[in-house]
């Protein structure tokens, strides 16, 4: 990490050029050192077919650079100009109702359209010719917020591509019919040409829906990779694409050819902890500092404001949190509120009239504090002993077939598992990630183990001394096609954990109770698997009452030098910490997120998340870098307060 970048998205195409100088002065007023430009400006870059105009944008980048302000340059492929979409209507997505998308907002483009891909390659190439190597540009953003909106495109080209994708995957329709169980309801396909996408508002086969989603996500990756290849060919550095962390697309896959992970989020003030989870995930994808490319400075909005106003101090904490968690950039959306259009009610650092807000001053204060802590932040890293699986395959499988009514995989991981470790360093990882270096791995709702060699790798990791806390509802689907196993409730977990699964109840209520073997309640919730223990396996907690009475809810089996702990239900935070057997970074109130940093400099960062007072109990003397004071013992944080404790 070289420095901390703080700033916002800027749309010079919206303003007269005379306003740029005024906005530069506003940047300096707040200590803004980075602006993101160009993401929706295709119409001004190519006003007529084949006639490009980048001079206006080059002048902006030159002025920013001359004033010490960095630029993140964007490719504008999210918003082709109206003249192009009208001239080449096949570029436009076909919606689930089989009508072409109207040219009315953005994200119109079919990712399989040969014309769209050719036009994309051309505009990206022309932009790279102009801006590659510009000293003011520190990175590139491809497109904007990739996602299969409305489940993708239903044009004939996408349908043909989908059928080819299935043929390549299964070889024959007999193999597809067997994998999906199409004999049920007599749904067998005789040819791949019979396969139709899962149109909206119809009850369609879960495996069909999953396959269609996977195919549309593959198109998006190809769409992104193609642009990355062009930018890299021209020597462009720090190429990424701004995304949300729902992991539907597969963050590891989409970022495979990219240089820096970029993230957009708009969580309201009472959901700050959501992003603690997100940052622990983003940091691991490339094992390097990530960029927050968008977050709300005050409120979200379109034709009206929403997502609430940030209380005093919240914007300050929201600016600090990603940097504390390993980011090197935090950019707000947006710099100056639009005077018109679809998002004219959205909050910004400056109003349409160019006037700052109270939240703008909090961004300025955070930037000043980053300067005070610059050496500490840039010369230290986050090392975690705990990893938690957050699987792309599980996201998409459980979105389509959750088994438990109302189950939200990401929220359950965030609230029921990750939040238990807010006073620990935790890496949130997908299944391709390496396992070496971790002492504990937590794998709840990990629907399949049989990908990226995970099953074999994690057994080897356990044998070397790791503690694997796995379940509930892990290893329940046979691969990516949403099919249950027929030989056992799990693919291999019964054998690995040394249990026989007597009952499974995917019921999201509080019917069942459990107790620890040594005494004391063991709260359980969400879903319930009950086990009989085989030789060598110990029941740590058992169910009480009804047909579950005496059956194990939590088991432990020694494997080599390590242990496999199998969960039959969702446990309490306290129980998870007990099973992990690791000490926290420090003792602190529950409203505090703690981050331990190590390297050339070391220490602890504390961020208050819930708009109330909190505390950290320090085990020695530290230099608190923001205040410049030497502190020890119990340290109190104000609502949305931040403290940076450097070891001395």
VMD Tcl script that draws the C-alpha trace (Angstrom):
set ca {
  {0.00 0.00 0.00}
  {1.48 3.36 -1.05}
  {-1.01 5.86 0.34}
  {-4.66 6.33 1.30}
  {-6.93 7.60 -1.46}
  {-10.10 9.45 -0.49}
  {-12.58 11.00 -2.87}
  {-15.72 10.60 -4.94}
  {-17.27 9.91 -8.35}
  {-17.23 12.99 -10.57}
  {-19.17 13.60 -13.78}
  {-17.56 16.49 -15.67}
  {-19.78 15.76 -18.68}
  {-22.67 17.14 -16.59}
  {-21.07 20.54 -16.08}
  {-19.65 23.46 -18.00}
  {-15.85 23.29 -18.09}
  {-15.70 26.52 -16.12}
  {-17.11 24.56 -13.15}
  {-14.15 22.17 -13.06}
  {-11.84 24.78 -11.54}
  {-14.42 25.49 -8.84}
  {-14.79 21.78 -8.10}
  {-11.03 21.39 -7.85}
  {-11.07 24.12 -5.20}
  {-13.82 22.19 -3.40}
  {-11.65 19.04 -3.51}
  {-8.83 20.91 -1.83}
  {-11.24 22.29 0.75}
  {-12.11 18.75 1.89}
  {-8.74 17.12 1.31}
  {-10.10 15.03 -1.58}
  {-7.19 13.46 -3.48}
  {-9.00 11.12 -5.94}
  {-11.91 11.39 -8.40}
  {-13.53 8.69 -10.53}
  {-14.57 9.84 -14.03}
  {-15.99 8.64 -17.33}
  {-18.20 5.68 -16.39}
  {-21.38 6.94 -18.09}
  {-19.93 9.34 -20.67}
  {-19.90 7.21 -23.85}
  {-22.24 9.63 -25.63}
  {-19.79 12.50 -25.19}
  {-16.78 10.30 -25.97}
  {-18.33 9.08 -29.25}
  {-21.00 11.59 -30.32}
  {-21.14 10.05 -33.80}
  {-20.25 6.57 -34.94}
  {-16.51 6.20 -35.23}
  {-15.82 9.83 -34.32}
  {-14.23 10.04 -30.90}
  {-13.79 13.04 -28.66}
  {-11.69 12.64 -25.52}
  {-10.17 16.10 -25.51}
  {-12.68 17.47 -23.00}
  {-11.97 14.61 -20.58}
  {-8.22 14.82 -21.09}
  {-8.35 18.49 -20.11}
  {-10.15 17.52 -16.89}
  {-7.61 14.81 -16.03}
  {-4.75 17.21 -16.77}
  {-6.23 19.84 -14.46}
  {-6.80 17.33 -11.68}
  {-3.25 16.05 -11.98}
  {-1.83 19.57 -11.97}
  {-3.63 20.11 -8.66}
  {-2.44 16.89 -7.02}
  {-5.72 15.01 -7.53}
  {-5.57 11.42 -8.81}
  {-7.99 9.98 -11.37}
  {-9.61 6.57 -11.65}
  {-10.63 6.28 -15.31}
  {-13.73 4.25 -16.20}
  {-14.81 2.47 -19.36}
  {-18.32 3.70 -20.31}
  {-19.70 0.38 -21.53}
  {-22.63 0.39 -19.09}
  {-24.30 3.20 -21.08}
  {-23.91 3.09 -24.87}
  {-25.38 6.24 -26.49}
  {-28.98 6.27 -27.66}
  {-27.99 6.64 -31.32}
  {-26.01 3.38 -31.07}
  {-28.72 1.38 -29.32}
  {-31.29 2.60 -31.85}
  {-29.06 1.88 -34.84}
  {-28.17 -1.57 -33.51}
  {-31.20 -2.75 -31.53}
  {-29.69 -6.24 -31.19}
  {-27.30 -4.68 -28.65}
  {-30.21 -4.25 -26.25}
  {-31.14 -6.97 -23.79}
  {-34.32 -8.95 -24.31}
  {-36.29 -8.91 -21.07}
  {-38.08 -11.96 -19.57}
  {-41.28 -10.80 -21.31}
  {-39.33 -11.16 -24.60}
  {-39.40 -7.42 -25.39}
  {-36.22 -5.49 -26.11}
  {-35.15 -3.16 -23.31}
  {-36.21 0.44 -23.78}
  {-33.46 3.03 -24.04}
  {-34.50 4.66 -20.80}
  {-31.80 4.32 -18.13}
  {-28.70 2.08 -18.19}
  {-27.54 -1.56 -18.29}
  {-29.23 -2.07 -21.64}
  {-26.55 -4.26 -23.20}
  {-26.80 -7.95 -24.09}
  {-23.49 -9.48 -23.05}
  {-23.56 -12.03 -25.90}
  {-24.22 -9.49 -28.68}
  {-21.37 -9.57 -31.20}
  {-22.06 -5.97 -32.17}
  {-22.09 -4.82 -28.53}
  {-18.80 -6.60 -27.88}
  {-17.21 -5.08 -30.99}
  {-18.39 -1.57 -30.02}
  {-17.09 -2.12 -26.49}
  {-13.70 -3.19 -27.74}
  {-13.51 -0.09 -29.91}
  {-14.42 2.49 -27.24}
  {-12.13 0.84 -24.67}
  {-9.28 0.73 -27.16}
  {-9.71 4.39 -28.09}
  {-9.84 5.41 -24.41}
  {-6.73 3.35 -23.65}
  {-4.85 5.02 -26.54}
  {-5.55 8.44 -25.03}
  {-5.18 7.77 -21.30}
  {-2.79 4.83 -20.86}
  {0.34 6.06 -19.17}
  {-1.14 9.38 -18.02}
  {0.63 10.22 -14.77}
  {-2.58 11.42 -13.17}
  {-4.42 8.12 -13.64}
  {-3.87 5.59 -10.85}
  {-6.31 2.94 -12.02}
  {-9.19 1.86 -14.22}
  {-12.76 0.75 -13.57}
  {-14.45 -1.52 -16.13}
  {-18.17 -0.85 -16.75}
  {-20.36 -0.42 -13.64}
  {-21.84 -2.83 -11.09}
  {-21.97 -6.02 -13.15}
  {-24.96 -8.23 -12.33}
  {-27.46 -10.36 -14.34}
  {-30.26 -7.82 -13.93}
  {-33.72 -9.33 -14.53}
  {-31.88 -12.68 -14.77}
  {-29.93 -11.57 -17.83}
  {-30.86 -11.45 -21.50}
  {-33.38 -13.72 -23.24}
  {-32.49 -12.98 -26.86}
  {-32.12 -15.79 -29.40}
  {-28.34 -15.43 -29.31}
  {-28.29 -15.91 -25.53}
  {-30.61 -18.90 -25.83}
  {-28.35 -20.50 -28.42}
  {-25.31 -19.81 -26.26}
  {-27.06 -21.34 -23.24}
  {-27.83 -24.51 -25.14}
  {-24.23 -24.73 -26.32}
  {-23.11 -24.22 -22.71}
  {-25.30 -27.11 -21.55}
  {-24.13 -29.36 -24.38}
  {-20.52 -28.63 -23.51}
  {-21.19 -29.34 -19.83}
  {-23.29 -32.51 -20.13}
  {-22.42 -33.90 -23.56}
  {-25.84 -35.52 -24.04}
  {-29.39 -34.77 -22.98}
  {-29.42 -38.18 -21.24}
  {-26.68 -36.92 -18.93}
  {-28.54 -33.65 -18.36}
  {-31.83 -35.46 -17.65}
  {-30.10 -37.73 -15.15}
  {-28.25 -34.89 -13.39}
  {-31.40 -32.81 -13.06}
  {-33.84 -35.68 -12.39}
  {-36.07 -34.78 -15.32}
  {-37.96 -38.08 -15.24}
  {-40.00 -36.49 -12.46}
  {-43.09 -34.95 -14.06}
  {-41.92 -36.45 -17.40}
  {-39.78 -33.43 -18.24}
  {-36.98 -35.21 -20.15}
  {-35.36 -33.30 -23.00}
  {-34.77 -35.14 -26.28}
  {-32.53 -32.41 -27.73}
  {-30.70 -29.38 -26.34}
  {-32.73 -27.22 -28.72}
  {-35.77 -27.97 -26.54}
  {-34.22 -26.27 -23.52}
  {-35.83 -22.89 -22.86}
  {-34.62 -20.34 -20.31}
  {-36.54 -20.05 -17.03}
  {-38.89 -17.21 -17.88}
  {-40.15 -15.05 -15.04}
  {-43.40 -15.80 -13.18}
  {-43.28 -19.51 -13.99}
  {-42.41 -22.36 -11.64}
  {-39.23 -23.63 -13.27}
  {-36.86 -26.42 -12.34}
  {-34.22 -25.26 -9.79}
  {-31.36 -26.84 -11.76}
  {-32.51 -25.06 -14.94}
  {-32.65 -21.75 -13.10}
  {-29.19 -22.31 -11.61}
  {-27.70 -23.27 -14.98}
  {-29.20 -20.20 -16.69}
  {-27.84 -17.96 -13.96}
  {-24.39 -19.57 -14.20}
  {-24.39 -19.04 -17.97}
  {-25.34 -15.35 -17.68}
  {-22.60 -14.89 -15.07}
  {-20.10 -16.51 -17.41}
  {-21.05 -14.01 -20.12}
  {-20.40 -11.15 -17.71}
  {-16.96 -12.52 -16.86}
  {-16.12 -12.78 -20.58}
  {-17.42 -9.23 -21.08}
  {-15.13 -7.96 -18.32}
  {-12.12 -10.08 -19.28}
  {-12.25 -8.76 -22.83}
  {-11.94 -5.18 -21.63}
  {-9.21 -6.08 -19.14}
  {-7.16 -7.68 -21.91}
  {-7.34 -4.49 -23.98}
  {-6.41 -2.22 -21.09}
  {-3.52 -4.44 -20.06}
  {-2.28 -4.57 -23.66}
  {-1.91 -0.79 -23.54}
  {-0.09 -0.92 -20.22}
  {-2.95 0.28 -18.03}
  {-2.41 -0.48 -14.32}
  {-4.75 -1.26 -11.41}
  {-7.61 -2.45 -13.60}
  {-10.75 -3.55 -11.74}
  {-14.53 -3.49 -11.88}
  {-16.82 -2.09 -9.17}
  {-19.20 -4.68 -7.75}
  {-21.35 -5.51 -4.76}
  {-20.34 -8.42 -2.47}
  {-23.40 -10.61 -2.87}
  {-20.93 -13.04 -4.57}
  {-23.58 -14.11 -7.09}
  {-21.15 -13.63 -9.96}
  {-18.26 -15.19 -8.11}
  {-15.87 -12.48 -6.95}
  {-12.85 -14.76 -7.33}
  {-13.82 -15.61 -10.91}
  {-14.63 -12.08 -12.09}
  {-11.44 -10.70 -10.54}
  {-9.23 -13.45 -11.97}
  {-7.82 -11.20 -14.74}
  {-8.15 -7.96 -12.79}
  {-5.55 -6.20 -10.67}
  {-7.54 -4.63 -7.84}
  {-10.83 -5.59 -6.20}
  {-13.38 -2.75 -6.29}
  {-16.54 -2.54 -4.18}
  {-19.71 -0.44 -4.10}
  {-22.09 -0.38 -1.13}
  {-25.03 1.68 0.11}
  {-25.90 0.25 3.49}
  {-27.70 2.65 5.86}
  {-26.26 3.82 9.15}
  {-27.68 0.95 11.19}
  {-26.02 -1.61 8.91}
  {-22.36 -0.61 9.20}
  {-21.46 -4.10 10.40}
  {-22.55 -5.50 7.03}
  {-19.42 -3.99 5.58}
  {-17.11 -5.46 8.21}
  {-18.08 -8.81 6.68}
  {-17.67 -7.44 3.14}
  {-14.22 -6.01 3.79}
  {-13.01 -9.25 5.37}
  {-14.08 -10.93 2.11}
  {-12.68 -8.37 -0.34}
  {-9.28 -8.27 1.32}
  {-8.72 -11.97 0.62}
  {-9.66 -12.18 -3.06}
  {-6.34 -10.82 -4.35}
  {-4.51 -10.75 -1.00}
  {-3.83 -7.05 -1.45}
  {-5.48 -3.72 -0.58}
  {-8.93 -3.29 -2.15}
  {-10.78 -0.15 -3.27}
  {-14.17 1.08 -2.11}
  {-15.34 2.81 -5.29}
  {-18.79 3.88 -4.08}
  {-20.55 4.44 -0.79}
  {-23.20 6.96 0.22}
  {-21.96 10.09 1.92}
  {-25.31 11.13 3.37}
  {-28.31 9.38 1.82}
  {-29.12 7.26 -1.18}
  {-31.78 8.24 -3.68}
  {-33.31 8.35 -7.13}
  {-36.32 10.64 -7.59}
  {-36.53 10.70 -3.79}
  {-34.04 10.25 -0.96}
  {-33.90 6.94 0.91}
  {-31.78 4.72 3.18}
  {-31.91 7.35 5.89}
  {-29.60 10.12 6.95}
  {-26.29 9.36 8.61}
  {-26.20 10.56 12.25}
  {-23.31 12.75 13.36}
  {-20.08 10.76 13.21}
  {-21.44 7.91 11.04}
  {-19.85 9.19 7.83}
  {-16.54 9.50 9.68}
  {-16.73 5.87 10.85}
  {-17.88 4.75 7.40}
  {-14.85 6.46 5.86}
  {-12.48 4.82 8.36}
  {-13.89 1.29 8.41}
  {-12.66 0.05 4.99}
  {-9.21 1.58 5.51}
  {-8.95 -0.11 8.91}
  {-9.93 -3.40 7.26}
  {-7.29 -3.27 4.54}
  {-8.53 -0.90 1.81}
  {-6.35 1.82 0.35}
  {-9.21 3.81 -1.22}
  {-12.63 5.07 -0.13}
  {-14.66 7.00 -2.70}
  {-18.13 8.43 -2.20}
  {-21.02 8.60 -4.60}
  {-21.03 11.29 -5.53}
  {-18.91 14.46 -5.50}
  {-21.60 16.92 -6.54}
  {-25.33 16.21 -6.72}
  {-26.80 16.05 -10.21}
  {-29.08 18.92 -11.27}
  {-31.52 16.53 -12.99}
  {-32.00 12.96 -14.14}
  {-32.71 9.60 -12.52}
  {-30.69 10.22 -9.34}
  {-31.22 13.90 -8.67}
  {-32.26 13.18 -5.05}
  {-29.05 11.31 -4.17}
  {-26.82 12.74 -1.45}
  {-23.29 13.97 -2.25}
  {-20.26 15.72 -0.79}
  {-21.54 18.94 -2.35}
  {-25.04 20.01 -3.29}
  {-25.96 20.84 -6.88}
  {-25.21 24.45 -6.01}
  {-21.76 23.47 -4.77}
  {-22.38 23.76 -1.02}
  {-20.94 21.25 1.41}
  {-22.78 19.35 4.14}
  {-21.96 18.36 7.70}
  {-21.07 14.86 6.44}
  {-18.57 16.48 4.06}
  {-16.71 17.83 7.06}
  {-16.55 14.31 8.51}
  {-14.88 13.08 5.31}
  {-12.39 15.93 5.66}
  {-11.70 14.97 9.29}
  {-11.13 11.34 8.33}
  {-8.73 12.40 5.59}
  {-6.76 14.50 8.07}
  {-6.59 11.51 10.43}
  {-5.36 9.25 7.62}
  {-2.40 11.61 7.25}
  {-1.65 11.25 10.97}
  {-1.80 7.46 10.69}
  {-0.28 7.12 7.20}
  {2.86 5.22 8.18}
  {0.95 2.82 10.40}
  {-1.70 2.13 7.75}
  {0.68 1.68 4.84}
  {3.33 -0.35 6.69}
  {1.08 -2.90 8.38}
  {-1.17 -5.73 7.23}
  {-3.98 -7.87 8.60}
  {-3.15 -11.50 9.38}
  {-5.97 -13.83 10.39}
  {-5.98 -17.13 12.23}
  {-9.68 -17.67 11.45}
  {-11.21 -18.12 7.99}
  {-14.90 -18.39 7.12}
  {-16.23 -19.81 3.88}
  {-18.57 -17.65 1.77}
  {-19.22 -19.64 -1.37}
  {-20.38 -18.41 -4.78}
  {-21.90 -21.84 -5.42}
  {-23.74 -21.74 -2.09}
  {-25.00 -18.21 -2.75}
  {-26.64 -19.19 -6.02}
  {-27.82 -22.62 -4.89}
  {-29.45 -21.29 -1.71}
  {-30.94 -18.29 -3.51}
  {-32.79 -20.76 -5.72}
  {-33.35 -23.70 -3.34}
  {-32.76 -22.61 0.28}
  {-34.65 -25.59 1.79}
  {-35.32 -23.47 4.90}
  {-38.07 -20.98 4.13}
  {-36.77 -17.42 4.16}
  {-33.13 -18.44 4.55}
  {-30.76 -15.68 3.44}
  {-27.34 -17.32 3.24}
  {-25.32 -14.10 3.31}
  {-27.27 -12.60 6.21}
  {-27.06 -15.80 8.25}
  {-23.30 -15.92 7.74}
  {-22.98 -12.25 8.61}
  {-25.25 -12.13 11.66}
  {-25.02 -15.63 13.12}
  {-21.40 -16.54 12.40}
  {-19.13 -13.67 11.36}
  {-20.53 -11.28 13.99}
  {-19.41 -13.72 16.68}
  {-15.83 -12.81 15.81}
  {-15.95 -9.02 15.65}
  {-13.04 -8.89 18.12}
  {-10.90 -11.19 15.97}
  {-9.18 -10.90 12.63}
  {-11.24 -13.05 10.24}
  {-10.68 -13.80 6.57}
  {-13.89 -14.48 4.62}
  {-12.92 -16.77 1.74}
  {-14.45 -18.64 -1.19}
  {-13.63 -22.28 -1.87}
  {-10.66 -21.70 -4.25}
  {-8.73 -19.92 -1.48}
  {-5.64 -21.50 0.06}
  {-6.07 -22.87 3.59}
  {-2.50 -22.76 4.87}
  {-1.85 -20.32 7.70}
  {-5.27 -20.62 9.36}
  {-5.83 -22.35 12.70}
  {-9.64 -22.39 12.49}
  {-11.93 -22.59 9.44}
  {-15.69 -22.13 9.77}
  {-17.85 -23.51 6.93}
  {-21.60 -23.01 7.56}
  {-24.15 -23.67 4.80}
  {-21.34 -24.62 2.41}
  {-23.65 -26.55 0.07}
  {-20.94 -28.42 -1.82}
  {-17.44 -29.45 -0.81}
  {-16.61 -31.04 -4.14}
  {-15.15 -28.04 -5.99}
  {-11.64 -26.62 -6.38}
  {-10.32 -29.73 -4.64}
  {-11.65 -28.38 -1.34}
  {-12.63 -31.72 0.17}
  {-9.13 -33.17 -0.15}
  {-7.37 -29.92 0.76}
  {-9.36 -29.31 3.93}
  {-8.90 -32.88 5.18}
  {-5.15 -32.49 4.71}
  {-5.31 -29.14 6.52}
  {-7.18 -30.71 9.46}
  {-4.70 -33.58 9.66}
  {-1.91 -31.02 10.09}
  {-3.63 -29.50 13.13}
  {-6.51 -27.30 11.99}
  {-9.92 -27.04 13.66}
  {-12.72 -27.27 11.06}
  {-16.11 -26.08 12.29}
  {-18.47 -27.22 9.54}
  {-22.25 -27.04 9.14}
  {-25.09 -26.78 9.46}
  {-26.41 -27.63 5.98}
  {-22.95 -28.08 4.49}
  {-22.12 -30.76 1.87}
  {-25.82 -31.20 1.06}
  {-25.79 -30.75 -2.74}
  {-24.03 -32.94 -5.27}
  {-22.04 -30.37 -7.23}
  {-23.51 -27.20 -8.71}
  {-26.75 -28.65 -10.11}
  {-28.85 -28.52 -6.91}
  {-29.27 -32.28 -6.48}
  {-29.26 -34.07 -3.15}
  {-27.12 -37.10 -2.52}
  {-28.81 -40.50 -2.61}
  {-26.29 -42.54 -0.62}
  {-26.41 -40.31 2.50}
  {-27.62 -36.86 3.63}
  {-24.11 -35.49 2.98}
  {-21.56 -36.23 0.32}
  {-18.73 -37.09 2.71}
  {-19.31 -35.31 6.05}
  {-20.82 -38.32 7.81}
  {-17.66 -40.30 7.11}
  {-15.29 -37.44 7.91}
  {-17.07 -36.45 11.13}
  {-17.78 -40.02 12.24}
  {-21.57 -39.74 12.60}
  {-24.82 -41.23 11.37}
  {-27.41 -38.57 10.62}
  {-30.62 -39.81 12.21}
  {-32.86 -36.84 11.37}
  {-32.77 -33.65 9.30}
  {-35.34 -30.93 9.79}
  {-34.98 -27.78 7.63}
  {-37.52 -25.88 9.68}
  {-36.78 -22.32 10.68}
  {-38.45 -22.20 14.07}
  {-37.44 -22.65 17.70}
  {-38.98 -26.04 18.43}
  {-35.81 -27.78 19.56}
  {-33.55 -27.29 22.57}
  {-30.07 -28.59 23.35}
  {-27.61 -28.75 26.24}
  {-23.83 -29.01 26.43}
  {-22.51 -32.31 27.70}
  {-20.89 -30.59 30.66}
  {-24.13 -28.78 31.51}
  {-25.66 -25.49 30.43}
  {-27.99 -24.56 27.62}
  {-26.75 -24.69 24.03}
  {-29.13 -22.44 22.03}
  {-29.94 -23.82 18.56}
  {-31.91 -22.31 15.68}
  {-32.76 -22.18 11.96}
  {-32.33 -25.86 11.00}
  {-31.74 -29.11 12.87}
  {-29.68 -32.18 12.02}
  {-29.43 -34.85 14.74}
  {-26.56 -37.34 14.91}
  {-25.62 -40.69 16.36}
  {-21.90 -40.71 17.14}
  {-19.66 -43.49 15.89}
  {-16.52 -44.70 17.64}
  {-13.99 -41.92 18.02}
  {-16.57 -39.13 17.81}
  {-17.79 -37.22 20.86}
  {-21.09 -35.41 21.31}
  {-20.35 -31.91 22.60}
  {-24.03 -30.93 22.80}
  {-27.23 -32.98 22.56}
  {-30.88 -32.28 21.83}
  {-33.63 -32.51 24.45}
  {-37.13 -33.88 24.04}
  {-39.27 -35.45 21.30}
  {-37.64 -37.79 18.77}
  {-34.36 -35.83 19.00}
  {-33.81 -36.60 22.68}
  {-30.22 -37.63 23.35}
  {-29.07 -37.24 19.75}
  {-26.05 -35.03 19.15}
  {-26.41 -31.46 17.95}
  {-22.66 -30.74 17.93}
  {-19.96 -33.39 17.51}
  {-16.17 -33.48 17.58}
  {-13.78 -35.96 16.03}
  {-10.01 -35.93 16.10}
  {-8.46 -36.32 12.64}
  {-4.67 -36.47 12.61}
  {-3.43 -33.54 14.66}
  {-6.64 -31.55 14.16}
  {-10.38 -31.77 14.78}
  {-13.62 -31.73 12.81}
  {-16.47 -30.08 14.70}
  {-19.83 -30.77 13.02}
  {-22.75 -28.43 13.70}
  {-26.29 -29.71 13.31}
  {-27.79 -26.28 13.92}
  {-26.97 -22.59 14.16}
  {-25.36 -21.88 17.54}
  {-24.90 -18.76 19.64}
  {-21.96 -16.37 19.22}
  {-20.61 -17.48 22.58}
  {-20.72 -21.12 21.52}
  {-18.85 -20.45 18.29}
  {-16.10 -18.61 20.12}
  {-15.87 -21.48 22.60}
  {-15.46 -24.00 19.77}
  {-12.81 -21.88 18.01}
  {-10.57 -21.93 21.10}
  {-8.76 -18.68 20.21}
  {-8.28 -15.53 22.27}
  {-9.71 -12.25 20.93}
  {-7.52 -9.31 19.93}
  {-8.63 -7.56 23.11}
  {-11.61 -7.38 25.41}
  {-14.09 -4.81 24.09}
  {-17.78 -3.93 24.09}
  {-19.91 -5.68 21.46}
  {-20.47 -2.47 19.49}
  {-16.76 -2.22 18.69}
  {-15.03 -3.76 15.65}
  {-11.38 -4.57 16.36}
  {-8.65 -4.99 13.76}
  {-5.15 -6.13 14.63}
  {-2.36 -4.93 12.30}
  {1.17 -6.32 12.07}
  {4.29 -5.82 9.97}
  {6.81 -2.99 10.06}
  {4.37 -1.33 12.43}
  {1.80 -3.07 14.61}
  {-1.17 -2.32 16.80}
  {-4.97 -2.27 16.97}
  {-7.68 -0.20 15.28}
  {-11.06 0.13 17.01}
  {-14.21 1.44 15.28}
  {-17.54 2.02 17.05}
  {-20.42 0.80 14.85}
  {-23.72 1.44 16.63}
  {-23.79 5.14 17.62}
  {-23.20 4.58 21.33}
  {-20.28 4.66 23.69}
  {-17.95 1.68 23.79}
  {-14.64 0.57 25.23}
  {-11.47 -1.43 24.60}
  {-9.32 -2.91 27.35}
  {-5.67 -2.58 26.32}
  {-3.07 -5.08 27.56}
  {-0.27 -2.52 27.71}
  {0.76 0.98 26.67}
  {0.04 2.24 23.15}
  {0.39 5.48 21.23}
  {-3.09 6.49 20.07}
  {-2.18 8.09 16.74}
  {-5.26 10.28 16.17}
  {-5.01 12.08 19.51}
  {-1.23 11.68 19.83}
  {-1.60 10.45 23.42}
  {-0.06 7.46 25.15}
  {-2.85 5.30 26.55}
  {-3.34 2.07 28.48}
  {-6.02 0.15 30.33}
  {-9.70 0.73 29.57}
  {-10.08 3.15 26.66}
  {-13.51 4.66 25.98}
  {-14.75 5.39 22.45}
  {-17.47 7.94 21.69}
  {-20.36 7.06 19.35}
  {-18.89 6.33 15.89}
  {-15.45 6.94 17.37}
  {-12.20 5.56 15.95}
  {-8.94 4.88 17.76}
  {-5.62 3.73 16.31}
  {-3.36 2.13 18.91}
  {0.24 1.78 17.77}
  {2.41 -0.63 19.74}
  {5.26 1.06 21.59}
}
mol new
graphics top color blue
foreach p $ca { graphics top sphere $p radius 0.5 }
foreach p [lrange $ca 0 end-1] q [lrange $ca 1 end] { graphics top cylinder $p $q radius 0.2 }
display resetview
